[in-house]
Amino acid sequence: MNVFAVPDLPEIRPGDDIGALIRERVDVQPNDVVCIASTIVSKAEGRTMDLDSVVAGDRAVEIATRLARLTDDEKDPRFAQVVLDESVDLVMDAPFLLTETQFGHITVNAGIDRSNVPDADLLLLPSDPNTSAVSLHESLGAPVIVTDTCGRPFRFGQRGVAIGWAGMPASRDWRGEYDRNGHELEVTVESVVDELAATANLVSGEGDGGTPVIVIRDFEFGEHEGSDNLFREYESDFIRQALQEWEFER
């Protein structure tokens, strides 16, 4: 498997054709997997916002006030309002905001970014990353994964994850297959799009030296059943259920 960055991409502006910019620089093959950072997808889709345009409601003011008290760090209620607007559920409200986005991804602050946004205060995640991935897949003629970085429970540090994908299943389902000792696999479902997103993140980098589009060549999905289940349903997400019963105390 070969992994490489698409070179010399310009700063992405609203309305830019990301697929065309990639095709100008790389001869994309049908079996390539093209991993594209959500930041440039959001920029092309105009998903930026200035805090001056936001009016904070009572709930946002309450959240910001409480967080400031708990963390000894001033919080902007307008930012809290944008987080609420981009979310369908507030999983935790202290000591930080952990939310479910409108497309099912659970992440801190609804994935809103304040870095690498030259012309605005905030960069929001794409409103529907799967739809974005479908459009890019059709443009490139190869599978596409829209990636982001987020933290993980029980582990320090962040890793790349998939928030949208098209042209390939999200997971390889090993259930019903056998290990080397002949035991039937009963629960193994491998989140391939997350693994490829993490692979891409190793090459793309972070900060001002990052390259936002990575091509993974010669990856083979194999003869397995595929699944598009990526975000766990609430009924089977026992950690999420426990978090909503938990209250932060300093």
N, C-alpha and C positions, 0 to 999 in steps of 0.2 A: 504494500500500500504506500502510495506517495502523497505527501501533503505539502502544498505550497500556497503562498499568498499571491493574490492578484496585485500586480505592481502599479504604482503611480496613479491611483484613483484620486480625483480631485475632491475638494470639500463639497459634500452633497448639499444641494439646495432644493427647496420645494419644487416639485414638478420634474426633477431630473429622472431620466430613464436609467435605472440602475442596471437592468439587464443589458441595455445597449452599451453602457460603459464597460461592463465586464467583457462582453463579446469583442469589443475593440482591442482588448488587452490579452485575452486568453482564448484559445481554440477549445471551447468547452465540448467535451465528449458526452454522448448520451448516458454513459454509465458513471460519469463523475457525480459526486455529491458536492454541491456548492453551498457552503455555510456562510451566511450573510448576517453581520451584526445588526441587531434590531435598531441600533442608533442611526444607521444610515437609512434604514427603511422608514423610520419615523421622520427623519429630516426630509426625505423625498415626499412623504405624505403630508408634510406641513404640521406635524404633531408637536409644535412648540407653543409655549405660553409665557406671557409676562405676568408677574404677580400684580402689577398695577391694575390689571383687568379683572382681578378676582375680588369678590366680596365674601368675607368669611361669615358663615352662619353661626348660630349659637352653639351647635355641637362642635364645630371646628374650634371656636374660641375656648370652649370647655376643655377639649383635648389638648390644645396648645398650652393652656394655663397649667394643667395637671402635669404634662410632660416637663415643662420648665421647672416646676416645683420639685419633681422627682429627680431630675438630672442636673439641676443647677445650671442650665443652659437655656437661654432665651429661644423660644420657638415661635415661628411666624404662623398665626392662625390661618392666613391665606394659603400657605402651603398645605396645612392640614385639610383645608377645604378642597383643594385640588385632589389630594389623596382620596378623600371620601367620594368625590365625584367620579373618580376612575375605578371605584371599587363596588362590588356587590355585597361584600361581607367584611366586617372588621373582626378578624380572628383574635388579635391582641391589640390593646390600646396603650400598654405600658410594659416595659420602659421604652418601647418604640412601637410604631404602627406596622402590624403584620396584616396584610389584606389579601382578599381574593379579587383578582382583576375581573373585568367583565367577560374575559374569555377563559377563565378557570384557573389561571396561574396564581399560586400563592407566593407572595414575595413582600419584602419590606417596602413600605411607602409606595405601594402599587407600581414599583419599578421605575418611579420617576427619577430622572437623572438631572444633576446640576452641573456636570462636567462636560466639556467638549460641545458646548452650545454657544457658538459665537454671537448669535443675533437675538437671543432670548434668555429668560431666566431659567426656564424649565424645558426638559425634553420628555414627553410622555411616550410610553410604549405604543406600538401600533395598535389601533383599536381592534383589529381582527388579524392577528399574525398568520393564521392559516389562509385567509383570503389573500393576504400579501404574498405568501409563499406560492399559492396557486398561480398568481399572475407572473411571478418571477420564473416559476417552473415552465410555464408556457413560453416565456420569452427566451429562456436559455435551452430548453429541450433536454434538461437534466434534472434529477431530484434536487430540491432546495430545502435547506433548514434555516429558519430564522432563529438566531441565537441571542442569548443574554447571559449575564453572569449573576449569580446569587449565592448566598451562603447556604449551609447545610446544617440540619439538626445534628447535634452530638459531635461535630467536627469544626475545627478552626479553619478559616480561609474560604475563599470563593472558588467556584468552578463554572465552566460554561455549561449551559443547559439549552434545550430546545424549547421555544415557545410557539413555534409554528413550523409546519412541514408540508411538503407536497411531492408527489412522485415516488414515494416509498412509504412502507408502513412505519409506524412509530416504534414498534417492538418486534422482536423475534420470540415466538411462542414455542418453548421447548417442551411443553407439557405433552406427555404421551410418548416422547422419545426416551432413549435409554443412555445411562452412563456406561463407562468402560467395564463396570462390574455387572452389567445387566439389570440394574435397578431402574425402574421407571421413574422419570421426572414428573413430579406432581404439581409443583408451584412455580417453576422457573419461567419467568417472562423477562426477557432482556431488553432494557430500554435503549435501543440502538441509536435513536436520534439524539438522546442525551450523551451517549458515549462519543458519537461523532462530533457533537458540539463541543465537548470537553477537549477532544483531540484538536479541533480547530483552534480553540482558545490557547493551546500551548504554542501555536505558531503565530497567531494574530497579535498577541501581546496586549499590554494595557497602556494607559496614559497617552502622552503625545506621540509615542513611537508606534502606536498600534496600526495594524493593517486590517480593515474591516471585512474583507472577503477572502475566504480560504477555499481552495479546491482540494477535495479528497479523491484521489484517482486510484482505481483498481480495488476499491472495497467491494467485497462480495457478500450479499445478504445470505446466500445459501438456500438450500431446499428446506425451508421452514415455513410454518404458518405465520402470517403476519397479523398484527393487531394495531389499531389506532387509539387504543386506550392509553393515555398518558397521565391525565390528572385523576387522582383517586376520588371516587365518590364519597360524599360526606358520611354515608352510612357505614362505610368500611374504613374510614380514616379515624382511628381511635385516638391518635395523638392530637389531631385537630379538635376532636370532641373534648378531650381533657383540657386543652388550652383554653377553651371557651368557658370552662368552669374554674380556671385558675385566675388569681388576682395578684398582681405585682405589689410587693411591700418592700420598701427600702429600709 
